[in-house]
Amino acid sequence: MGEVGRALVFAGLALAAIGAGIWLAARAGIRRIPGTLVLSGRYGTFVFPILLCVVISIVLTIVLALFRR
């Protein structure tokens, strides 16, 4: 049970850090992250943040590797 609690604490801290980063970026006036794919068409717009997906993947890989030890 102790490991589950520890995992929840780290997950909460990670979410708080991500939220703070998004909040600070919005206050700094950053609308879109570099590396965002934007496709505009006749019927709508598709926005896909490629760089953000890569960063999240790297962070999750590191965090999960630390928990396996």
Backbone bond lengths (Angstrom), bond angles and torsions (degrees), N, CA, C in turn:
res aa  C-N    CA-C-N  psi(-1)  N-CA   C-N-CA  omega(-1)  CA-C   N-CA-C  phi
1 M - - - 1.445 - - 1.518 111.39 -
2 G 1.328 116.92 -30.13 1.456 120.99 -179.20 1.516 112.71 -65.85
3 E 1.338 116.88 -35.14 1.460 120.07 179.95 1.519 111.61 -70.68
4 V 1.318 117.03 -34.15 1.460 120.55 177.74 1.527 109.62 -65.64
5 G 1.308 116.35 -42.66 1.463 120.68 177.73 1.514 111.75 -62.24
6 R 1.317 116.31 -42.17 1.461 120.96 178.65 1.531 110.33 -63.49
7 A 1.321 116.96 -42.11 1.468 121.07 178.98 1.528 110.60 -63.31
8 L 1.325 116.72 -40.28 1.462 120.06 179.07 1.530 111.77 -66.57
9 V 1.316 116.56 -37.44 1.462 120.22 177.73 1.523 110.22 -64.61
10 F 1.333 117.46 -46.27 1.464 120.66 179.15 1.520 111.29 -65.05
11 A 1.324 117.54 -38.82 1.466 120.39 177.68 1.531 110.21 -63.74
12 G 1.317 116.87 -41.27 1.462 120.71 177.92 1.516 112.12 -64.76
13 L 1.317 116.71 -41.25 1.466 120.13 177.43 1.529 111.37 -65.01
14 A 1.325 116.27 -38.94 1.469 119.81 178.36 1.523 110.31 -65.22
15 L 1.319 117.55 -43.20 1.462 120.63 178.25 1.521 111.27 -63.76
16 A 1.329 116.60 -39.24 1.463 120.16 178.32 1.532 110.56 -65.26
17 A 1.323 117.27 -39.55 1.465 120.67 178.62 1.532 110.96 -66.57
18 I 1.313 116.84 -41.38 1.462 120.44 178.18 1.527 109.84 -64.34
19 G 1.324 116.54 -44.27 1.463 120.47 178.78 1.514 112.14 -62.16
20 A 1.315 116.73 -40.76 1.471 120.17 178.10 1.519 110.60 -65.43
21 G 1.319 117.18 -39.34 1.461 120.47 178.17 1.517 112.12 -64.08
22 I 1.328 116.40 -42.32 1.466 120.34 178.16 1.522 110.33 -65.67
23 W 1.308 116.74 -41.88 1.462 121.17 179.38 1.529 110.97 -62.76
24 L 1.336 116.50 -44.86 1.466 120.33 179.68 1.529 111.28 -66.27
25 A 1.329 116.99 -37.60 1.466 119.90 178.12 1.528 110.63 -65.13
26 A 1.318 117.15 -39.29 1.462 120.22 178.88 1.530 110.80 -66.70
27 R 1.319 116.75 -38.64 1.469 119.76 178.55 1.524 111.59 -69.00
28 A 1.338 116.46 -27.99 1.468 120.43 179.60 1.525 111.49 -81.10
29 G 1.318 116.57 -8.04 1.455 119.76 177.33 1.519 114.63 92.22
30 I 1.315 117.32 13.05 1.463 120.73 179.33 1.524 108.11 -83.00
31 R 1.316 116.61 113.86 1.467 121.34 -178.21 1.519 111.57 -86.20
32 R 1.317 116.44 -46.85 1.459 121.03 -179.32 1.512 109.35 -127.70
33 I 1.297 115.24 146.64 1.452 120.95 178.67 1.532 108.01 -78.68
34 P 1.324 118.25 146.54 1.457 119.00 173.29 1.531 109.68 -60.50
35 G 1.298 117.51 144.58 1.461 120.97 -179.33 1.513 113.17 89.77
36 T 1.311 117.02 17.46 1.460 121.01 179.40 1.528 109.07 -91.66
37 L 1.310 115.35 128.28 1.457 121.53 177.94 1.527 108.52 -89.58
38 V 1.329 116.94 121.55 1.458 121.91 -179.40 1.525 108.02 -121.95
39 L 1.327 115.69 119.58 1.454 121.49 177.19 1.522 108.04 -116.11
40 S 1.310 115.93 115.73 1.457 120.69 179.26 1.519 108.83 -106.40
41 G 1.296 114.74 130.06 1.449 120.04 179.15 1.518 110.79 -126.72
42 R 1.304 113.83 -170.77 1.449 120.13 -178.28 1.522 112.47 -69.45
43 Y 1.311 116.03 -33.36 1.460 120.37 -173.60 1.527 114.33 -107.06
44 G 1.300 117.40 2.20 1.461 118.44 179.01 1.515 112.00 164.37
45 T 1.316 114.98 -175.43 1.455 122.25 -178.52 1.519 109.08 -128.86
46 F 1.335 115.73 138.44 1.458 122.19 177.37 1.520 107.79 -115.33
47 V 1.326 116.91 125.60 1.463 121.87 -179.50 1.523 107.71 -120.51
48 F 1.346 117.01 124.66 1.458 121.60 179.92 1.525 109.03 -131.94
49 P 1.341 117.57 114.24 1.472 121.05 -178.45 1.531 111.56 -82.88
50 I 1.329 116.97 88.82 1.462 122.02 -176.33 1.530 111.44 -63.19
51 L 1.312 117.09 -48.12 1.464 120.72 -177.67 1.527 111.19 -62.33
52 L 1.316 117.47 -39.84 1.460 120.72 178.22 1.521 110.87 -62.50
53 C 1.315 117.59 -40.02 1.471 120.83 177.91 1.527 111.16 -62.79
54 V 1.329 116.77 -40.18 1.468 120.80 179.02 1.526 110.05 -65.88
55 V 1.321 116.99 -43.84 1.471 120.66 -179.94 1.529 110.59 -63.67
56 I 1.322 117.62 -44.38 1.466 120.79 178.61 1.524 110.57 -62.26
57 S 1.320 117.29 -40.11 1.458 121.48 178.85 1.525 111.40 -62.51
58 I 1.321 116.87 -43.51 1.469 120.68 179.44 1.521 110.68 -65.27
59 V 1.325 117.28 -45.27 1.468 121.05 -179.83 1.525 110.88 -62.35
60 L 1.326 117.21 -45.59 1.460 120.10 179.45 1.520 111.89 -64.56
61 T 1.321 117.69 -36.33 1.459 120.86 177.11 1.520 110.87 -62.72
62 I 1.318 116.69 -43.66 1.468 120.27 179.40 1.525 110.96 -66.28
63 V 1.325 116.85 -44.62 1.475 120.28 -178.49 1.524 110.62 -64.09
64 L 1.318 117.15 -44.47 1.471 119.90 -179.64 1.532 111.29 -67.76
65 A 1.328 117.97 -33.98 1.457 120.79 176.62 1.522 110.44 -65.71
66 L 1.331 117.35 -36.49 1.466 120.56 178.01 1.521 111.75 -68.05
67 F 1.338 116.84 -35.42 1.468 119.93 179.87 1.524 112.24 -73.07
68 R 1.321 118.45 -25.36 1.457 120.79 -179.49 1.513 111.86 -73.04
69 R 1.310 117.94 -20.24 1.468 121.19 -177.75 1.481 111.98 -77.42
